[in-house]
Amino acid sequence: ADDDAIERELALIKVRVEPALRGQLLEVAGVFSANVVDMSPATLVLEAVASPAKLDALLPCSTATAPASWSEPAGSGWRAAPA
């Protein structure tokens, strides 16, 4: 049954963000337990491992602090392990 598995996906999300708004984006990342894996003057790359629903919630939140925008979202696809 579907309830007998733990689903997790890996997402790497490259976000263009102004330096003044980086703190807000890092707060959002923290709420979703995402890690910063790369940083440049104009972008951050976030790594998040979570349920598909949680990642679906993270993507809009990662750009809620305008003028941030996704640059290159990528994901691992569906993964499950026995509970």
C-alpha positions as a Markdown table, in Angstrom:
| # | Residue | x | y | z |
|---|---|---|---|---|
| 1 | Ala | 0.0 | 0.0 | 0.0 |
| 2 | Asp | 1.1 | 3.6 | -0.5 |
| 3 | Asp | 1.1 | 4.1 | 3.3 |
| 4 | Asp | 3.9 | 1.6 | 3.6 |
| 5 | Ala | 6.6 | 3.7 | 2.0 |
| 6 | Ile | 8.4 | 6.9 | 2.7 |
| 7 | Glu | 8.7 | 9.1 | -0.3 |
| 8 | Arg | 11.5 | 11.6 | -0.8 |
| 9 | Glu | 12.8 | 13.7 | -3.7 |
| 10 | Leu | 15.9 | 15.7 | -4.1 |
| 11 | Ala | 15.6 | 19.1 | -5.6 |
| 12 | Leu | 18.3 | 21.5 | -6.6 |
| 13 | Ile | 16.9 | 25.0 | -7.0 |
| 14 | Lys | 19.0 | 27.8 | -8.4 |
| 15 | Val | 17.4 | 31.1 | -7.4 |
| 16 | Arg | 18.4 | 34.6 | -8.7 |
| 17 | Val | 18.1 | 37.0 | -5.8 |
| 18 | Glu | 19.3 | 40.5 | -5.0 |
| 19 | Pro | 21.8 | 40.6 | -2.1 |
| 20 | Ala | 19.4 | 42.6 | 0.0 |
| 21 | Leu | 16.8 | 39.8 | -0.1 |
| 22 | Arg | 19.2 | 36.9 | 0.6 |
| 23 | Gly | 18.4 | 36.8 | 4.3 |
| 24 | Gln | 14.7 | 36.4 | 3.6 |
| 25 | Leu | 15.4 | 33.6 | 1.1 |
| 26 | Leu | 17.7 | 31.8 | 3.6 |
| 27 | Glu | 14.9 | 32.0 | 6.2 |
| 28 | Val | 12.5 | 30.3 | 3.8 |
| 29 | Ala | 15.1 | 27.7 | 3.0 |
| 30 | Gly | 15.5 | 27.0 | 6.8 |
| 31 | Val | 11.8 | 26.4 | 7.2 |
| 32 | Phe | 12.0 | 23.7 | 4.6 |
| 33 | Ser | 15.4 | 22.3 | 5.9 |
| 34 | Ala | 17.0 | 23.2 | 2.6 |
| 35 | Asn | 20.8 | 23.7 | 2.4 |
| 36 | Val | 22.7 | 26.3 | 0.4 |
| 37 | Val | 25.1 | 24.3 | -1.8 |
| 38 | Asp | 26.4 | 27.1 | -3.9 |
| 39 | Met | 26.4 | 30.9 | -3.9 |
| 40 | Ser | 27.4 | 33.6 | -6.3 |
| 41 | Pro | 26.8 | 37.4 | -6.2 |
| 42 | Ala | 23.5 | 37.0 | -8.0 |
| 43 | Thr | 22.3 | 33.5 | -7.2 |
| 44 | Leu | 21.9 | 30.8 | -4.5 |
| 45 | Val | 21.6 | 27.1 | -5.2 |
| 46 | Leu | 19.4 | 25.3 | -2.6 |
| 47 | Glu | 19.3 | 21.6 | -2.0 |
| 48 | Ala | 16.2 | 20.1 | -0.5 |
| 49 | Val | 15.3 | 16.5 | 0.3 |
| 50 | Ala | 11.7 | 16.1 | 1.3 |
| 51 | Ser | 8.4 | 14.6 | 0.4 |
| 52 | Pro | 7.0 | 15.6 | -3.0 |
| 53 | Ala | 4.3 | 17.7 | -1.3 |
| 54 | Lys | 6.9 | 19.6 | 0.8 |
| 55 | Leu | 9.0 | 20.4 | -2.3 |
| 56 | Asp | 5.9 | 21.5 | -4.2 |
| 57 | Ala | 5.3 | 24.0 | -1.3 |
| 58 | Leu | 9.0 | 25.1 | -1.3 |
| 59 | Leu | 9.2 | 26.2 | -5.0 |
| 60 | Pro | 6.7 | 29.0 | -4.8 |
| 61 | Cys | 8.0 | 30.1 | -1.4 |
| 62 | Ser | 11.6 | 30.3 | -2.8 |
| 63 | Thr | 10.5 | 33.1 | -5.1 |
| 64 | Ala | 7.9 | 34.8 | -2.8 |
| 65 | Thr | 10.5 | 37.5 | -1.9 |
| 66 | Ala | 10.4 | 39.4 | -5.2 |
| 67 | Pro | 12.5 | 40.1 | -7.2 |
| 68 | Ala | 13.8 | 36.5 | -6.7 |
| 69 | Ser | 13.2 | 34.1 | -9.5 |
| 70 | Trp | 14.0 | 30.5 | -10.3 |
| 71 | Ser | 16.9 | 30.1 | -12.6 |
| 72 | Glu | 17.3 | 26.3 | -13.0 |
| 73 | Pro | 15.1 | 24.1 | -10.9 |
| 74 | Ala | 16.0 | 20.3 | -11.1 |
| 75 | Gly | 14.7 | 17.3 | -9.3 |
| 76 | Ser | 15.5 | 13.6 | -8.9 |
| 77 | Gly | 12.1 | 12.3 | -9.7 |
| 78 | Trp | 10.0 | 9.9 | -7.6 |
| 79 | Arg | 11.8 | 7.8 | -4.9 |
| 80 | Ala | 10.3 | 5.6 | -2.2 |
| 81 | Ala | 11.7 | 3.3 | 0.5 |
| 82 | Pro | 9.9 | 0.8 | 2.7 |
| 83 | Ala | 8.6 | 2.4 | 6.0 |
